[in-house]
Amino acid sequence: MTGPALLRAAREAPDAVFLLGAAGATSYADAARHALRVGALLKARGITRLACHALDSPRLVMLMIGCALSGCEVCVINRHYGQSELQDVLKRFDFTHLAADAPMTFDGVSVLDIDDLFAQSAGVSQLGEPHADPRLLVLTTGTTGLPKGARYTWANLAAQAKTKGDLAGSRWLLAYHLNHFAGLQMLVHVLANRATLVIPAGPEVEQAQRALIEHRVEYVSGTPTFFRFLAAQMPESVCRTLPLKQITLGGEAVPQDLLELLRERFPAAKVSQIFATTEIGSAFSVRDMSNGLPASLLEKKDDAGPQIRIVDGELHILSTHGMLGYYGEPESTGPVWRATGDLVELRGDRVYFVGRKSETINVGGVKVHPLPIEEVVVKVPGVVAAYCYGKKNPITGQIVAVDVLPEPGADRARLEENIRAACESLARHAQPRIIRFVESLDMANRKVIRRGQ
Amino acid sequence: MSTEQRVVKVVQGLLARQKRSADAMNSKTPLYAGGLGFDSLAAAELSTLLEMEFGKDPYSDGKVPQTIGDIVGYYDASAHPSADRK
């Protein structure tokens, strides 16, 4: 488990580097000391649930583990959320304490500055025994477009990590954010292997690229979009000098041309694809460099390894170390079959992905739902109706497009400007990149929203 | 309008949407870090705007232009395919 694993590592390999961030290196011993102190502070203040809104950093990691040690349920919220989205999430999941790296205020929520928390924790007495079964809440995006909270135990999250003796001291890039399930998996994986987590200075690919080069990263797990952009930005000559041993792709479908591009740019790196969802956790990985899954997974009946089945064309997976349940819903006690929302087809000895059950738009691995966007667009004066959809894109897989039915005689240039301004309230990935004016919308097959209804 | 002028106009349109000024741009201007600072979302939008302006775009063709000049070169080469064979 994560907290005790850090304490053990701090005893047995105190000087090994756990976190490498913009401000320098943090050893396992230092990380444990800070996590224990901040955990003790939370406990002393009686904080049992804590939301975090901060850029990825060694401090955020230590705060999260401090929560685990003290038994405080932690939830990292998407750093790109604006004030209104943040307010919604805090309310929806009943948080009364928020740790943040920027000043902000909310009704009924105490906002704690992360740096202050660490400064105040210096004088706090010992934490005592680590909590036996701490929890965390991982936010996902549900089919309704509102985030759902997947309740986890740190123990289940840690159980998904694979340990290998030769990974101690190896360097892994945090290419997913810590609010994201995949970022949490990366954290527990690095900790379980006593490796080093390299945390980029900021959220842009360019910053990840700099961290990758500067810290001689060996292992990178990211979305196909991330790697495509990395390959585009990084000169070929630099690619070849990197000590990359392993590239892991996940989060969205992997195009064959990307697999070939990665093989060409990083010839020494092994490439694998991982299938994981927030609800199920990490299910399996495939190294055969082709689309889909081997059908042999369908026949497995033993307890070892992943088990899948196809129900009405949808992939279901037996979840053994997944979430306990969504926030506000009953918890499961044992292994449970969960639907993935992925539509699949069995062809020959391969299970192919054919699409999503919902109409979710996948923008570079970020799931975007059309309805909330339509709702923003139709509120703009001069708009009669709007239909939002994903348009195929060579870089991010899809981008958000919206068809707009304007009122007769509307000034379209101004209307477009107003729609763009209104959409600034949405997360960046959800902002429509293409706004197209149409004379009519297909009402038979598409449900469009009309003002005044 | 020359190809370069059309490409610059598309890029300026994109910068304007990002509420950024669009001066001091030439064919050597890098598109991403160290230049216009486009990230993957901006590049995705650029590919779509280019497709709308020219009917096709370099990214969908598997090319990853690094500069304004690379984009111009892509369209000029496809307008005069014989130039490739010289």
Interface residues (C-beta under 8 A of the other chain):
Chain A: E204 V205 E206 Q209 T225 F226 R228 F229 A231 A232 Q233 D257 V363 G364 K391 N393 P394 I395 T396 I399 R420 R428 H429 R433 I434
Chain B: R17 Y32 A33 D39 S40 L41 A43 A44 E45 S47 T48 D57 Y59 S60 G62 V64
